[in-house]
Amino acid sequence: MSLKSLNLKRAYKSIDGSVIESFYIPALKESILYERAVGYFTIGALINLTEGIIDLIKRNGEIRIIASPHLLESDLHFFQHAISLDEEFISHKLSSQIYKVLETNSKLKLDLIAHLISAKILKIKIVYKSNGLYHEKLGLMTDFEGNYIAMEGSNNETTSAQLTNYESFKVFPSWVEGISEYAKDTRIHFSKLWNSEIRSLTVIDLPLAIEQKIISTYKTSENLESSINNIENINDNEVLNNKDTHIVNRKELYPYQQTAINEFIQNEYRHFFEMATGTGKTFTSIKAIKKLIEEFKRVFVIILVPQIDLQTQWYEELKNQDITDIQLLGGIESSNNWRDNFNKNILNYNLKMNSVFYISTYDSFFTKLISEINHLDNLAIVIDEAHNLSRNQIQKLPSHAKFRLGLSATPEKHSKEETNKIIQYFIGKEKQTYKYTIEQAISNNFLSHYTYEPIFLRLTTEEYELYTILSKKIAAAISSDNKQDDVVNRLLNERSLIVKKATNKIVKLNELLLDNNYDFRNSVIYCGQGKDLETEEKIIDKVTSSIYKHRGLSISTFTSNTENRKEVLRKFESGFYDTLVAIKCFDEGVDVPKLDKIYIMASDRLLRQTIQRRGRVLRKCKESGKDSAFIFDFVVLPPEDTLGKNLVKNELIRVKEYARLATNKDTLDRKIYALEQEYQIAKEDYHDYPEE
């Protein structure tokens, strides 16, 4: 057998089916040399080709990869002003592309990759261009007879290119008259690349540090032969076709989650889960819904979410729990023909006796769906982050919904009346919410322990003068006989902006960036909205440029204007981005377990935000081995020799909450006490703040 024996197509497109099974694996099975030059490369792409690679190895074959180090546009700017490529910087860039995969079969494949690198069978070189990106995409496969095929197209050597994207590439066999010259030209070009003979391109060997990292991290079997045997001894359907069982499907309910579900059933399938952020509200809720369907067989389930990120999270979690027929309304699936689709689903619901699942954003539900569901029986309403419901939306909630489940780590609204109305919709006046607190989750080791460090800075004299003026206006508005809540809230927000935009926050950030004791990798930085009061530059831009200037990290912003936030999160999880700079929308509905540091440069007045942000960083991550986290909080004080009691008290409300459960609580309590003494703050000054 040889490459000539294959029934090769002239071109391959990802839309036609699996290019892995139709092209890569058959061609690799007949090859002794696989050469690839691409702009983007990931270890995961080679894992997908394991079946073909094993045959190549058994014939004493070799793999040669040339790739750029996944440079961002910001990195390009750096290299344009650099004389040479720094190996440590490149090592970090490549390090971020190594995926840690939990599934057993993937671990075996990573073991194989590690052995191939160790044995010099897999050779990787790095190419870069000083004034632009290396962005070619070409490849060659050569068999034992010397026949070879060249390929050129849009596809990189990444999992996305192989399995997800719409890609196409053409194939040029060396033995076919008329196109053999194309194959020959590609072969000559690759050879020049490999030997660093192309002007304007620099090609270096894979840094030794990266080789050692891959080998030490993933090499688990005794030798290459054992590594191959381990893979071949696993069931073909599970490993070679790469149809891994999702970890989520094997997730077991924790006792506290099972208790919540039991109460849901006992309360006739109506409840409110008040569970700390990071303790699995979504997972628990889906298990509860499945119990509901087991009992009633046919249920119309509508899940309401406040934002698109949560819609995506619910959709993926439902699929992981074997619920695949899911309808989306609003957000990522806005459609003008939603009513036609809804009517079809109603028909199927009535005729087939099957359950129906809708995930809708709040806005779409209350403007579109609410008027269409009055006649539905066995209606189940699930509302995530229920504290986000407005007063008007609370009043419109369907009273005929037979089954109800509310979810929130922090259901409290500005007014107790609204809070009670939300909870009573789900469980009435007599019953209590199911509570699983963050204290319980940390104590029982379901969430990470954390260290909290307040970073103190001061308002400028001008900022504090404006703060004082607004404080007097707020006091007057509150004590007025004709008190208007909207006026009070407007003034409170204006005063809050002074603290959020404090000039010295950027100054303090730059100090931290120059201090090697602070690590900004794998972190999210929360900054304020709007522009700097002095320079008129957007605060988020100032923060981003400071991080890049001082640390040279790969950064992405994460705001309501960020396109495809899901993709940004995926790249952050994989290490493509070192740091995210976020504005508010990272507070809820974002699940990034490996995140282990947050820097808080701006906060709202609500205690809920403090709790939500802490929950974001406390999720445990088996994949990275994370079991502890760090919270760095920019705390604003008045200028020196200024009393500023009100300002300090407002900041300490947040500080006290973070300090309450921190591993360094004793040290923090002493700092808090010292500030309270200095600014004459008594316990009763905190008003409704819940003490321990």
JODAHU-V431934 format. One record per backbone hydrogen bond with DSSP energy under -1.0 kcal/mol. CO is the residue of the C=O (numbers start at 1). NH is the residue of the N-H. E is the energy in kcal/mol with one decimal. If there is no record, write none. Layout:
CO/NH/E ; CO/NH/E
This chain:
2/5/-1.4 ; 3/6/-1.4 ; 6/8/-1.5 ; 10/171/-2.5 ; 12/169/-2.2 ; 13/16/-1.6 ; 14/17/-1.3 ; 18/22/-2.2 ; 19/23/-1.6 ; 19/24/-2.1 ; 20/25/-2.9 ; 23/27/-2.4 ; 24/28/-2.9 ; 25/29/-2.2 ; 28/31/-1.4 ; 32/62/-1.9 ; 33/142/-2.4 ; 34/64/-3.0 ; 35/140/-2.9 ; 36/66/-2.8 ; 37/138/-2.6 ; 40/157/-2.0 ; 42/45/-1.1 ; 43/47/-1.8 ; 44/48/-1.6 ; 46/49/-1.2 ; 47/50/-1.5 ; 49/53/-2.4 ; 50/54/-2.5 ; 52/56/-1.7 ; 53/57/-2.6 ; 54/58/-2.1 ; 56/61/-2.1 ; 57/60/-2.4 ; 62/34/-2.4 ; 63/123/-2.9 ; 64/36/-2.4 ; 65/125/-3.1 ; 66/38/-2.7 ; 67/127/-2.0 ; 72/76/-2.1 ; 73/77/-1.8 ; 74/78/-1.3 ; 75/79/-2.5 ; 76/80/-2.2 ; 78/81/-1.2 ; 79/82/-1.5 ; 86/90/-2.3 ; 87/91/-2.9 ; 88/92/-1.9 ; 89/93/-2.2 ; 90/94/-2.8 ; 91/95/-2.5 ; 92/96/-1.7 ; 94/97/-1.8 ; 95/98/-1.5 ; 103/107/-2.1 ; 104/108/-1.9 ; 105/109/-1.7 ; 106/110/-2.5 ; 107/111/-2.1 ; 108/112/-1.8 ; 109/113/-2.3 ; 110/114/-2.5 ; 111/115/-2.1 ; 112/116/-2.4 ; 113/117/-2.1 ; 114/118/-2.5 ; 115/119/-2.6 ; 116/121/-2.3 ; 116/122/-1.9 ; 117/120/-1.2 ; 121/63/-2.9 ; 123/65/-2.8 ; 124/206/-1.9 ; 125/67/-2.1 ; 126/204/-2.8 ; 128/202/-2.5 ; 129/132/-1.2 ; 137/153/-1.5 ; 138/37/-2.7 ; 139/151/-2.4 ; 140/35/-2.9 ; 141/149/-2.3 ; 142/32/-3.5 ; 142/33/-1.5 ; 143/146/-1.5 ; 147/143/-2.8 ; 148/174/-2.8 ; 149/141/-2.0 ; 150/172/-3.2 ; 151/139/-2.1 ; 152/170/-3.0 ; 156/158/-1.1 ; 157/42/-2.1 ; 158/162/-1.7 ; 159/163/-2.9 ; 160/164/-2.1 ; 160/165/-3.2 ; 167/14/-2.7 ; 168/154/-2.9 ; 169/12/-2.8 ; 170/152/-1.8 ; 172/150/-2.1 ; 173/176/-1.0 ; 176/179/-1.4 ; 176/180/-1.2 ; 179/183/-1.4 ; 180/184/-2.4 ; 181/185/-2.6 ; 182/186/-2.1 ; 183/187/-2.2 ; 184/188/-2.3 ; 185/189/-2.4 ; 186/190/-2.6 ; 187/191/-2.1 ; 188/192/-2.0 ; 189/193/-2.3 ; 190/194/-3.0 ; 191/195/-1.8 ; 192/197/-3.1 ; 193/196/-1.9 ; 198/201/-1.6 ; 202/128/-2.0 ; 204/126/-3.3 ; 207/211/-1.8 ; 208/212/-2.7 ; 209/213/-1.7 ; 210/214/-2.6 ; 211/215/-2.5 ; 212/216/-2.9 ; 213/217/-2.0 ; 214/218/-2.5 ; 215/219/-1.9 ; 223/227/-2.0 ; 224/228/-2.2 ; 225/229/-2.4 ; 226/230/-2.5 ; 227/231/-1.4 ; 228/232/-2.5 ; 229/233/-1.8 ; 231/234/-1.3 ; 235/239/-2.1 ; 236/241/-1.3 ; 239/242/-1.5 ; 242/244/-1.0 ; 247/250/-1.2 ; 248/251/-1.6 ; 254/258/-2.4 ; 255/259/-2.2 ; 256/260/-1.6 ; 257/261/-1.9 ; 258/262/-2.5 ; 259/263/-2.3 ; 260/264/-2.0 ; 261/265/-2.2 ; 262/266/-2.6 ; 263/267/-2.2 ; 264/269/-2.1 ; 265/268/-1.5 ; 269/404/-1.6 ; 271/406/-2.0 ; 272/434/-2.8 ; 273/275/-1.1 ; 273/408/-1.9 ; 274/436/-2.0 ; 276/279/-1.9 ; 280/284/-2.4 ; 281/285/-2.6 ; 282/286/-2.3 ; 283/287/-2.0 ; 284/288/-2.0 ; 285/289/-2.7 ; 286/290/-2.4 ; 287/291/-1.6 ; 288/292/-1.9 ; 289/293/-2.4 ; 290/294/-2.2 ; 291/295/-1.6 ; 292/296/-2.4 ; 293/297/-2.8 ; 296/298/-3.0 ; 299/356/-1.9 ; 300/380/-2.9 ; 301/358/-2.6 ; 302/382/-2.8 ; 303/360/-2.9 ; 304/384/-2.8 ; 305/362/-1.9 ; 307/311/-1.4 ; 308/312/-2.3 ; 309/313/-2.0 ; 310/314/-2.7 ; 311/315/-2.2 ; 312/316/-2.3 ; 313/317/-2.3 ; 314/318/-2.8 ; 315/319/-2.0 ; 316/320/-2.2 ; 317/321/-1.0 ; 318/323/-2.5 ; 319/322/-1.8 ; 324/326/-1.6 ; 327/359/-2.6 ; 329/361/-1.7 ; 330/333/-1.9 ; 331/334/-1.2 ; 337/341/-1.8 ; 338/342/-2.5 ; 339/343/-2.6 ; 340/344/-2.0 ; 341/345/-2.0 ; 342/346/-2.4 ; 343/347/-2.2 ; 344/348/-2.4 ; 345/349/-2.4 ; 346/350/-2.2 ; 347/351/-2.6 ; 348/352/-2.6 ; 356/301/-3.2 ; 357/327/-3.0 ; 358/303/-3.2 ; 359/329/-2.3 ; 360/305/-2.3 ; 361/365/-2.2 ; 362/366/-2.5 ; 363/367/-1.6 ; 364/368/-2.0 ; 364/369/-1.3 ; 365/370/-2.7 ; 369/372/-2.0 ; 373/376/-1.4 ; 378/300/-2.2 ; 379/403/-2.3 ; 380/302/-2.9 ; 381/405/-2.5 ; 382/304/-3.4 ; 383/407/-2.2 ; 385/388/-2.5 ; 386/389/-1.8 ; 390/394/-2.4 ; 391/395/-1.5 ; 392/396/-1.0 ; 403/381/-2.5 ; 404/271/-2.0 ; 405/383/-2.4 ; 406/273/-2.9 ; 407/386/-2.7 ; 415/419/-1.9 ; 416/420/-2.7 ; 417/421/-2.0 ; 418/422/-2.2 ; 419/423/-2.1 ; 420/424/-2.9 ; 421/425/-1.4 ; 423/427/-2.3 ; 424/428/-2.0 ; 434/274/-3.3 ; 436/276/-2.7 ; 437/441/-2.2 ; 438/442/-2.5 ; 439/443/-2.5 ; 440/444/-2.6 ; 441/446/-2.8 ; 441/447/-1.6 ; 442/445/-1.5 ; 449/629/-1.7 ; 450/663/-2.9 ; 451/631/-2.5 ; 453/633/-2.1 ; 455/635/-2.4 ; 457/637/-2.8 ; 460/464/-2.5 ; 461/465/-2.0 ; 462/466/-1.9 ; 463/467/-2.2 ; 464/468/-2.5 ; 465/469/-2.1 ; 466/470/-2.2 ; 467/471/-2.0 ; 468/472/-2.0 ; 469/473/-1.8 ; 470/474/-2.5 ; 471/475/-2.4 ; 472/476/-2.1 ; 473/477/-2.5 ; 474/478/-2.4 ; 475/479/-1.9 ; 484/488/-2.2 ; 485/489/-2.9 ; 486/490/-2.0 ; 487/491/-2.2 ; 488/492/-2.5 ; 489/493/-2.4 ; 490/494/-2.2 ; 491/495/-2.4 ; 492/496/-2.4 ; 493/497/-2.0 ; 495/499/-1.1 ; 496/500/-2.5 ; 497/501/-2.5 ; 499/502/-1.2 ; 502/505/-1.9 ; 503/507/-1.0 ; 504/508/-2.6 ; 505/509/-2.5 ; 506/510/-2.4 ; 507/511/-1.6 ; 508/512/-2.2 ; 509/513/-2.4 ; 510/514/-1.1 ; 512/515/-1.2 ; 515/518/-1.9 ; 522/596/-1.5 ; 523/580/-2.1 ; 524/599/-2.6 ; 525/582/-2.8 ; 526/601/-2.9 ; 530/539/-2.3 ; 532/536/-1.8 ; 537/532/-3.3 ; 538/542/-1.9 ; 539/543/-2.5 ; 540/544/-2.2 ; 541/545/-2.5 ; 542/546/-2.0 ; 543/547/-2.1 ; 544/548/-2.2 ; 545/549/-2.6 ; 546/550/-2.2 ; 547/551/-2.3 ; 548/552/-1.5 ; 554/578/-2.0 ; 554/579/-2.0 ; 556/581/-2.2 ; 558/583/-1.6 ; 559/562/-1.5 ; 564/568/-1.7 ; 565/569/-2.4 ; 566/570/-2.1 ; 567/571/-2.4 ; 568/572/-2.0 ; 569/573/-2.8 ; 570/574/-2.1 ; 571/576/-2.0 ; 571/577/-1.2 ; 578/522/-1.7 ; 578/523/-1.2 ; 579/556/-1.7 ; 580/525/-2.9 ; 581/558/-2.5 ; 582/527/-2.4 ; 583/585/-4.1 ; 584/587/-3.2 ; 592/595/-1.8 ; 596/630/-2.0 ; 597/524/-1.9 ; 598/632/-2.9 ; 599/526/-2.9 ; 600/634/-2.9 ; 607/611/-2.0 ; 608/612/-2.9 ; 609/613/-2.6 ; 610/614/-1.9 ; 611/615/-2.1 ; 612/616/-1.6 ; 613/617/-1.1 ; 618/448/-3.1 ; 621/625/-1.1 ; 621/626/-1.2 ; 626/621/-1.4 ; 627/449/-1.3 ; 629/451/-2.4 ; 630/598/-1.9 ; 631/453/-3.0 ; 632/600/-3.3 ; 633/455/-4.1 ; 635/457/-2.1 ; 637/459/-2.5 ; 639/642/-1.1 ; 644/648/-2.1 ; 645/649/-2.6 ; 646/650/-2.2 ; 647/651/-1.9 ; 648/652/-2.7 ; 649/653/-1.4 ; 651/655/-1.9 ; 652/656/-3.2 ; 653/657/-1.3 ; 654/658/-2.3 ; 655/659/-2.7 ; 656/660/-1.6 ; 662/665/-1.3 ; 664/668/-2.0 ; 665/669/-3.0 ; 666/670/-1.5 ; 667/671/-1.5 ; 668/672/-2.8 ; 669/673/-2.5 ; 670/674/-2.0 ; 671/675/-2.0 ; 672/676/-2.6 ; 673/677/-2.3 ; 674/678/-2.3 ; 675/679/-2.6 ; 676/681/-2.6 ; 682/685/-1.4 ; 683/686/-1.6 ; 684/687/-1.3 ; 686/689/-2.0
